[in-house]
């Protein structure tokens, strides 16, 4: 089970974490990945200074822009769970 979490701390919220959460939920739905991805929102990951929203995959933090989140899901998350 892949552990995926998106930061909803105030800094990431301002950078668009809500949009990323919506998009990831939609992608999980479309690809029927509920039993493969444990998706959560998380409090501040202490990476606020980085540009982009903090997204953790199995404990490893990446920084995403809402505009590139769909591509990131396809190119980085899908290959791990498929
Ligand atoms: S608010 Fe997201 S890392 Fe701090």
Boltz pocket constraint, residues with backbone or C-beta under 6 A from the ligand:
constraints:
  - pocket:
      binder: B
      contacts: [[A, 7], [A, 8], [A, 9], [A, 10], [A, 11], [A, 12], [A, 13], [A, 43], [A, 44], [A, 45], [A, 46], [A, 47], [A, 48], [A, 54]]
      max_distance: 6.0
